Amino acid sequence: MNLNFRMHLPQIQLALLVCIGLGVARTSAQDEPLTLNQKADGYHGIWYMNQPSNDEYVYKYSGGLGTYCAKHKPFALYCKQVNKTFFCYGGATPTDSRQLLHMVSYLDHATGTVPHPTILLDKKTNDAHDNPVISVDNEGYIWIFSTSHGRSRPSYIHRSKQPYDINEFELVEATRAEGETQVPMTNFSYLQVWQSAELGFHAFFTRYNYPAARTICFMNSRDGREWSQWQRIAAIGEGHYQVTGIGKSKLGSMFNYHPQGKGLNWRTNLYYVQTEDNGASWKSVAGEPLSLPLTEVANAALVHDYEAEGLNVYLKDLRFDNHDRPVLLYITSKGYESGPQNNPRTWTLARWTGEVWQISPITTSDNNYDMGELWMQSEDDWRVIGPTAVGAQPFNPGGEVVMWQSRDQGANWSQMRQLTRDSSMNHTYVRRVLNAHPDFVAIWADGHGRQPSNSHLYFSNVDGDVFQLPTAMPTAMARPKQIK
């Protein structure tokens, strides 16, 4: 397996001496360590497809999905202590865009440069549902959570050996409470991990067949090593997708549901629950206590009955406003298939006013898996950045990236700037940087919507200027290239 990494001369000499001394001609895949801590020559994202559609669009969804999926959060965060934005992504080699490698890197804002990304591990799959997410603890240690799509593959947690350093990570032997004992925690899906100075880690995730096909759950941990007992949030019908967030005094989850007997491609309704005591109790947005897991379609967590309107719901982002009230971003459409027959795909915002949900349209785009998130720059400057303009492969995921702005807390929206133009491939899955520095607020990838391709990584500053991360690096640090 060629991971295309660089080694310094002393490392090469040492490796040769070891091989000669042991008489080793080659190393089998079984002997390869899980934690690689190697360096890649540049930045390359994973290309992934899901469900062939046997039409001109080729797949249900596909493309450069290094920052996929909406149910994985976060991919990037800024640390002012060292003036760096750290990020992870689903990477690949220059010669194989379908070999999923978990990558970690940073932008040094003092110099405007990036290092060679660290190859943390080879996930042994081409499935971008196994993409990693990132967190940083109070002491500056970087944590990478390597998720799994379902139960067939293991999940991992790694921690950097030094604070604010990406060169070496070590595997964390995590456990979770089960009754009175701690048991190994080796599998989790769709992980979203939030960190607070007082309580440590808060994680939302999915457990398959627990009992619903996709049961959404919550857990917490002060140290990232010993985790609480898993809490089931909801198990309605065949289960759910969820997108979550952290506010000043609460954690929240928005979710849809899969009606019984219809399968995962039918996902509808919009629900919201929150906890103000780290999962000890859960309430509706209006403060009504909830008994979890929720199992009935009609319940106090329901935000809007989209099932009655025959609409699918695709979740994008959850934020909290200055009053610590939830704001939900999502797309509605008529069905799961790609193509104009399921238009309009309406980007929608639901904001809790303290009394009611105010639901407002933002714009439309041409695929259910067009992905962007919500930036709250100030009380009168909310922005959505996402691929809402038609791209090189229409009706496939992604397109050209556009920045939208609202001056009245989401009631009305206008286009502020188009960030990309005349691209040869679709831009996909624009992700928000936590606590963002103005020079790096969003990260995403590109890729061909209808056939395997290379995938590049990009980021944007707050003004909408776009930069591409280098695909080859002859020097230790390199400056990203601005895309005009």
N, C-alpha and C positions, 0 to 999 in steps of 0.2 A: 504494500500500500504506500503510495507516494503522497505525503502530505505537504511537500514542497516547502520545507522549513529551512531556516538558516542555522548553522552552527559555527561558533567561533573556533579558531584553529586549535586551542587547547582541548576543546570538547571533542573535536575530530580525532586528535591524537589519542586521547583517552579511550574513545570508542574503539579505535583500531587496536590498541593494546589489549583491551578486554576481549575483543573478538579473537585475536591471535592467541592470547593466553588460554582461552577456553576452547579453542578450536571450533568456533561457531561459524558456520558458513552463512546461515540466514536465521531469522527469527520468525517463528510461526505466529499467526494472528492470535492464537491462544496465549502466547507468552507476552503479548504486548500489554503494558500496564494500562489501566483505565485512565489515570490522570496523566496526560501527556506533557503539559507545560512546554510545548514547542512554540516556535515563532513562524508565522506565515510570511510569505514574501509580499503580500498585499491583501487587499480587501475584496473578497468575492462572496456573494450570497448564494443561498440554496435556491434552486428552481424546483417547484413542486406542482403536481396536478392532483385533482381529486375527481373521480367519477366521470369516465368518458361519456359524452352526450350524443355521439353519433350524428352530429350536425356540423354546421360551418364553424361553430364556436368551440368544438372539439371536446371541451371538458365543462363540468359544472363550474369549477373555478381552477385557476392555474396562474403561474407566473413566477416572478422573482419574489419569494416569500420569506426572506431573511428576517423580517420583523412581523411575521404572522404569529399568532392569530389575535383577534380582538379580545379573546379570553385569556391572553397572557399579558401580564403587566407587572412591573414596568420593564422597558428595554434600556432606559438611559436615565441618569440622574447627575446633577451637578453638585460638587463638593467644594464649597468656598474655602475650606481649610487649606486646600492645595491648589485652588483655582483650576480644577480640571472637571470635565464632563466625562464620566465613565459610562460605557455602554457595552452591551452584549448583542449577539445576533446569531442567527442560523447561517453558518458559513459553509464554504465548499472549497475545493481545490480549483486551480485555474483550468485543469483538464477534465474535471468531473463535477458539473454543477448539481449533481444529484446525490452526492455523498455528504451527509449532514455532519458538520463539525461545529462544536460549540466554541464560539470565539468571544474574546474579551479585549477591549481596548479603551482608549481615552483620547480626548483632545486637550492639549495643554494650552490654556487660554493665554498664558504669558508669552508663548512663542508662536501660537497659531499652528502648531504642528501635531502630528500623530505618530506613534511608534508602530513597529511591526505588531500586528495583533497576536495575542496569545491563543494558541490552539489548546483549549482546555481538555477536550475529549472528542473521540469519534463515537457518535451515538449509535452506530451500527444500523442505520436506517436511512431511507430517503424521504421520510415523512416529516414535513415541517411542523406537524402538531407536536413534535418533540423539541421544538425550539426552547432555548433557555430564557430565564428572566433574572434580573439583578437586584441586589439590595446592598446597602452599606450600613453597618452598625454604628453605635455611639463612639466606638474606638477607632473607626475608620477602616475596619476590615471589610473587604469586598466579598459578598456572598453571591454565588451563582447556583440557581435552582434549575436542574435539568429535568424537564417534565417528560411524560410518556403519554402516548395516545392509547388509552385503554390499559389493560392489565398485562399484556403480553410482553412488554419490555420493562426493564427496571428504570427507576428514577434515581437521581443523585443530588446531593447537596455538597458544594465545595466552598471553602473559605480561603481567602488569600493568607499567605504565611506572614505577610507584613502589611501594616495599614497603608491604604491608598497605593497599593502596588499590585501590578498585574502579572509579574514575572513567574510567580510560583503559587499554586493553589494546592490545598490538601483536602482529601475526602473527609467529610463529616459523617460519622456513624450515627445518624439520627435515629431517634426512637419516638414513639407516641404512646400515650397512656391508653391502656385497655383494661378497664376495671382497676384493680389495685397494682398492676404491674406495667412496666414499659416494654414494648415490643418493637422490633426493627421496623422502620418506616422506609420502605423500598419502592413504593409506587404511588404516584399522584399525577393527576391530569389537569390541564387548563389552570395552572397555578397563577394566582395573583397575590403578591406579597407586599405588605405595607409595613413600615417600620416607624415606631414612635420612641422618643427618648425615654419615656417613663416605663413603657411596658414591653419593649422589644418588638418581636415580629407578630404580625397578624396576617393570616393566610386564608384565602378562599380558594377552593379547588373543587374538582369533580371526582366522584368515585363511581365507577361503572357497576351496574347491577347491585345497588346498595340501598334499597331494593329496586328502585326504578333504573331503567337502562342508563340514565345519566342523572345521578343524584348529586345535587350541589351541597357543598359542605363548608365548614369553617373550623380552623384550629389556631392556636396561638403558642408562642414560646418566648421566654425571656432571653434565652441564650442561643437559639437556633439548633440546639442539640437535642434537648428534651421537649417534646411537643405535647400539648394537651390532648385529651380525648377528642376524637372527631365528632363534630356536631352536624347532623343533617339539617339543612335549611328547608329544603322542599323536595318532594318526590311525587309530583302531580303527573298523572298520565304516564307517558314514557320518559319523563324527565325534563331537563332544562339545559339552557346555556345561561351563564351569568356574567355580568361585568360589575366590578366593584370599585370602591373608592374610600378614601379616608378624609375626614373633616377635622375641625378643631376639637370636637368632643365626641365624635361618633364615627362608626364604620357603617357603610351601606352596601347593599347588593340589589341590583336591578336584574330581572330575569324574565325570560319568556317560558313557554312550555310546549312540549310535543304531545298533541292529543293522542289518546290511546288508539293503536291500530293504524296510524297514518305514517309512522316512521319519522326520522330526524329531519327530513326535508320540509316537513310541515312544522313550522315554529311560529307561535302566535301569542297574543296577549302580552301585556307589560305589567310586571309586578315590581314592588320595591319593599324591602325590609331594612331595619337598622338596629344597631346595638350601641348603647352608650356606656356599657360596662364590660367590654372585651368579650362579648359572647355569653355572659351570665344570663342575660335576658334579651329578648328581641321584641320590637314593636313595629307597628305600622308608622307611616310618616306622620299621622295625626296623633300618635302616642298610644294607640290601642295595643295592649299586650297580646302577643301571639304565642301560640303553642306550636312548637316545631317538632317534626317537620310538617310543613303545610302539605296537605294531600288532596284538597278539594279545589276545583277550578275557580269557583266563586269564593273569595275570601277577602279579608280586610286589607291585604297587601296589594290588591288589584289597582293599578293606575288607570288602565284603559282596556276595554274589551274589544280588541282587534279581531278576535275570532268571529264576532258577530258581523264584522265588516268584510270577512273573507280575506284578510290581509296577513301576510307573514311579517315577522318583526326580527330585524337583524341589529344586535346590540353593538354600540361603538364606545361610549365613554360615560363615566359618572363623575361629576364634580360637585363641590359644595360651594355656595356663594358666600358673601361676606357675613350673612346671617346664619351660616352653617346649615342652610337648607339645600336639599339635593336638586341637582340639575342633570337630566338624563338625555343622552344623545343616541339616536338610533335611526335606522332606515326601515320604511315599510314598502312592501311590494305585493304583487298579485300572485307570485309563485316562485319556485326555486330555480326554474330553468333560465339559462342565459337567453338573451334576445329581447326584441322590442315587445313581444306579446305580454310581458309582465311589467311593462312600464305603467305608471311612473314609479321609479324608485325614489321615494321622497325622504330626504334628510330632515329629521324632525327633532325638536327640542321640547322636553317636558320639564317645566320649572315649578317647584312647589312654592307657592306664595306665602305660606303660613296658614292658608285656608283651603285653597284648591290647587289642582294641577293646571297650570297654564300651558297649553300645547300649541306650538307654532311651527310652521314649515320653514325650512331654511333655503333649500334648493333641491334640484333633482340630479341624478346621474344615471348611468346605464347598466350598472351591475349591483347585485345584492352585496357583493363582497368588496365594493369600494369602501375603503377604510380611512377614516380620519378621526381626529379627536378635538376636544374643546379646551381652548386656552383662555384663562381669565386674567387679562393684563391689569385690569382695574374694574371698578364697579360699572363704568360706562364704556368699557372696551373688552368685549368678549369676541373671540375669534374661533372659527373652525378652519382647519387646514386639512384638505383632503383632495383626492383625485376626482374632482367633479366635472372637469372638462373632458370631452371625448378624446381618446388617445389613439395610438397607432393601430390597436386591435379593438375596435368598437365592440361593446357588449361583453367583453372579457373583463376580468377584475382590473381595476386601476384605470389610469388615463393620464391626463395632464393635471398637475397639482395647482390648486387655487386656494387663496386665502380669503375667507369671508369674515365680515365684521358686523357686530350688533352694538349699537350705542344705547339700547334700552333693555338690557338684560334679556335678550333673546326674543323679544316680541317681533322685531323686524330685522332683516339682514340685507346686506349689499356686498357685492364683490369688491374687495379691497385691492387685490393684485393677483394676476396669474403668474405662478412661479416658474413653470416649465412650459416649453413650446417646441413643436416640431420634433418631438422625440421619436426614435425608431422603435421603442418598446414602451409598454405601459409602466407608469410609476404606481407602486402599490404600498398599502399599509403604512400610512404616515402616523408616526407615534410621537407622543408628547414626552418631553424630558421633564423629570421631576425637579422642582426648585431651579428652573432653567436659568442659565446665564444668557443674556440677550444675543450672544454670538452663536448659540447652539440651542434652539428650542424644539426642533423636530428632527427625526431620523426616519429614513425609509429606503426601499430598494426598487430596482426596476427589473423587468424581464419580459420575454415574449409571452403574449397571452395564449398562444395556440400551439406552441412547440417548445421543446427544451432549448434553453439558451443560457449564455452567461448572464450573471446578475451583478449589477454595481450597487454600491451603497452611497447614499446622499444625506446631507443634513442642510438645514435652513437656519438663518438667523431671524430675529424678530421682525426685521423689515421685509423678509421674503427673499433675500439673496440666497442662492443655492450653491452648494459646494459638493464636489464628488470626492470620495475617499480614494486614495491611490490604489491601483490594481497591481503595481509593481514598485518596489522600494529598494533602490541600490544603496541607500543610506539608512542610518539608524532611525532618523526622524524625517518626516516629509510633510510638506504643506499641501492640504487639499486644494483642488483646482476649482475655481469659481466657474459656474456654468452660466454663460451669458444668454 
